Each structure stands twice: as C-alpha cells, then as structure tokens.
C-alpha cells in the first residue's frame, strides 16, 4: 500500500454482537463522516429487517403474527430468504430458518432449560419446523407468508454474514475496495491489507477451555464464517455433549465428533449459512457435499488425543493458490 493510504477503523455493536470494520483508502479521497453515517444507516436498516433482538423489526413482527396471509418485506429481507432457501434445499434441510422451536426445546433459547425433552415434545416442535413446507416467498413485490400460524423464523445463522456483505457494498460506494468487515466472527474481506497482501484470518481452535488459533488463512474477495459447538453446549446426565447445533431433520442436537466448520464463499451470507449446514451434516457428509458443490470448507473434529482436521478439495486448492 502507498504511504498516502489511511486506515479507517470502526467498532461497535449490532445484532446482539460486536463488529469491526477496517477500510483502506487514499488519503483525502474519502469523507469519513459521510462514510460513518452510511455505515450506521446500513447497520440500522439490517437490524430493522433481520434482527430477532429488536422488538419491532420486520422479522419480529412476522414471528408474532398468527396470520397466514402474504406480508410485504424489504428487498434485503427477500435476498436473505432466497439464499436461505437455496442452502436449505442443497443441504437436505440441515439448514433451516424455522428451527427455533427445537432450539428452545433443547434449552438453548430464552428459557435456558437444560432438560431432555420427550418424544412427544420433539414431534410437537417438529410440526412447526421445515422452511420448504411452512414458509413461502415471492417477488414483485417481495413477500413472505407462513403456512401454519405458529411458525417463526430466525436468521441468526445467515444475517450477520449478509450484514457484512451490505457493509462491503457501502464501502465500495465510497470508492473503498480494500477492506475487512467482521460481525460476530463472520467476515467479508476484499482487496488487500495495509501491507499490500491478502488479509490473514485466523480459524479458532474449537477448545471450550480457552481461545487459540488452529490455522491462519490468507484470503481476498471472500466471505469467511465458522460454525462450532464449543461455546454453547451442556453435558447431559450421562456426560454426553449437547450442542446448540440442532439437526432440523431429526429434531435433536448433533451427536457426531465434528467440532467446527469454516467456510469460504463469494459472499458473507453464503459462508455463514453453509458453515451451519455443513456442521449439522457432520464431517463425512459435509465434506462430500462441499466437494460436490465446490465449497471451500475446513473441518475440525474431536478425537481422544485432541483435534484432527480435514478440508474439502476446493479449500485445499484455494490455500495452494494463496501460497
């Protein structure tokens, strides 16, 4: 980078988490006050549409409504739902925006009740889970409807990645093409860092006893997201790990040894959604699907002696290219 380049850094909170934005721009070429106002407006707009933490957001109003009529939504909301539908279909339903009843049932929702539900309770929750059969969308104008009055949706596994995409678009409107946007651990990077090199992003070791880096990946022009079971879990009465990663098909927490999945994709929303989907699938099925769809994915699983790793063919090719 030229000595005449400034680094603009902005930190704050959004969507129930924190964010960091690093943007490099030619000195004197960017109105930083206007840029700040645009970034804030972008984040506010995303929250007003997609945040389950805001009482009057579009998604909260949809969830609280018992109507099965069509409801108009914003283009942003529609774009996220389109991506969610594609990942849901391609993953065999392992990514599902209607999974909240199961998350709550297994003790990872607001009530935080860590008791094992009965078969009847699981079946009852599953009645309101399944986005392909319970939620419909259409465009011109963008609209959504639920086919059962009790259906709710949560976009927590894709909205942060999408918001990082929106911030990237905002930065590029201001002529900034070298940037890193991180929202709650999900990233969108473009161009190069202050050293004129690819951005270097750490993949966290899935260790619930502390924080350390498993691997550093050099990336550019991509979204990066990691999904793991090591921050939100509990042990049942028999010492088995119960993760907040719920298989929407079985209605139960995943039981395989896969601890985390990191996905790289052309944008943040796809990286975010696919990381969740592949983790729910498990290492063997997840890696097979990643290879089939040419998704760069890095898998970390638990073994008796520690952690073992593997990667999709697309991930290995990307790392080889970056050397």
HELIX and SHEET records of a PDB file:
HELIX    1   1 UNK A   32  UNK A   50  1                                  19    
HELIX    2   2 UNK A   58  UNK A   64  1                                   7    
HELIX    3   3 UNK A   75  UNK A   90  1                                  16    
HELIX    4   4 UNK A  100  UNK A  105  1                                   6    
HELIX    5   5 UNK A  119  UNK A  126  1                                   8    
HELIX    6   6 UNK A  131  UNK A  134  1                                   4    
HELIX    7   7 UNK A  159  UNK A  173  1                                  15    
HELIX    8   8 UNK A  268  UNK A  281  1                                  14    
HELIX    9   9 UNK A  283  UNK A  293  1                                  11    
HELIX   10  10 UNK A  313  UNK A  322  1                                  10    
SHEET    1   A 8 UNK A   5  UNK A  14  0                                        
SHEET    2   A 8 UNK A  17  UNK A  26 -1                                        
SHEET    3   A 8 UNK A 178  UNK A 183 -1                                        
SHEET    4   A 8 UNK A 186  UNK A 190 -1                                        
SHEET    5   A 8 UNK A 222  UNK A 228 -1                                        
SHEET    6   A 8 UNK A 258  UNK A 265 -1                                        
SHEET    7   A 8 UNK A 296  UNK A 303 -1                                        
SHEET    8   A 8 UNK A 306  UNK A 311 -1                                        
SHEET    1   B 3 UNK A  71  UNK A  72  0                                        
SHEET    2   B 3 UNK A 143  UNK A 146 -1                                        
SHEET    3   B 3 UNK A 135  UNK A 138 -1                                        
SHEET    1   C 2 UNK A 199  UNK A 204  0                                        
SHEET    2   C 2 UNK A 213  UNK A 219 -1                                        
SHEET    1   D 2 UNK A 233  UNK A 235  0                                        
SHEET    2   D 2 UNK A 241  UNK A 243 -1                                        
SHEET    1   E 2 UNK A 246  UNK A 247  0                                        
SHEET    2   E 2 UNK A 252  UNK A 253 -1                                        
END                                                                             
